[in-house]
Structure formats: structure tokens, C-alpha cells
Amino acid sequence: VFANTIVYFVGQPSAALRGRVTDAGAIVSTVANSRVRFAVAATDDIDRDSYSQQLLRLDQLRLPLLRAAFVDDSIRYAQIQPTDNYVLVASSKRKRDEDDGGSGGVGGGGG
């Protein structure tokens, strides 16, 4: 499902969550950079103050922070799910479409 997709975790993911991601083919990055496709929270109750620097970096990269359920559902349905239903912390900017009515033609978002 996540073949060669770079995933970044905010917080310390459980061994089980990290294992599910890597077993599905993802590469886990220890730094948030422009190669990261998905940023996933280790838990849904992430302390935003403790991770403020990481969240700021994700905002700079225009990446929303997703709930871990995104990983599980993508694996369950054998395809990467649309991220809108899994956003835990939204980016103030949009990564691929700069307008609300965009078709998503450039950049090929998953869906």
C-alpha cells in the first residue's frame, strides 16, 4: 500500500504502528523534509505544546498531521485513503491545490 512512501511520525509510535507502516512498504523518516508524503501522529491525543517545533515544520512543508487510523484504514482497504477525514492538525497552507475548487490534476494526490 505504502510502497516507497516516506512517512514521518510526530511522537513516538508504538512498535506495532511502526511495524504496520513498514510492513506496508513505507519508509519511516526521522526528519520532516520535502520528501515526506504523510505525517502521522503517534497518538490522537498528541501534546501540541511538546511538539510545537515539529508541527511548525509540518506547516512549513504544507503537510497536515494525520491520525494513526489513516494508516490502518489504508492498509485495511489496500489503498491510500483520502486524507481529509484523518486530519488531526491542519496545515495553514494546501500542499497540492492552492484553491478550494481545484481538480487536483497537478501533483497527483492519492485517492
Buried (B, 14 or more C-beta within 10 A) or exposed (E): BBEEBBBBBBBEBEEEBBEBBEEBEBBBBEEBEEEBBBBBBBBEEBEEEEBEEBBEBBBEBBBBBBBBBBBBBBBEEEEBBEBEEBEBBEBEEEBEBEEEEEEEEEEEBEE
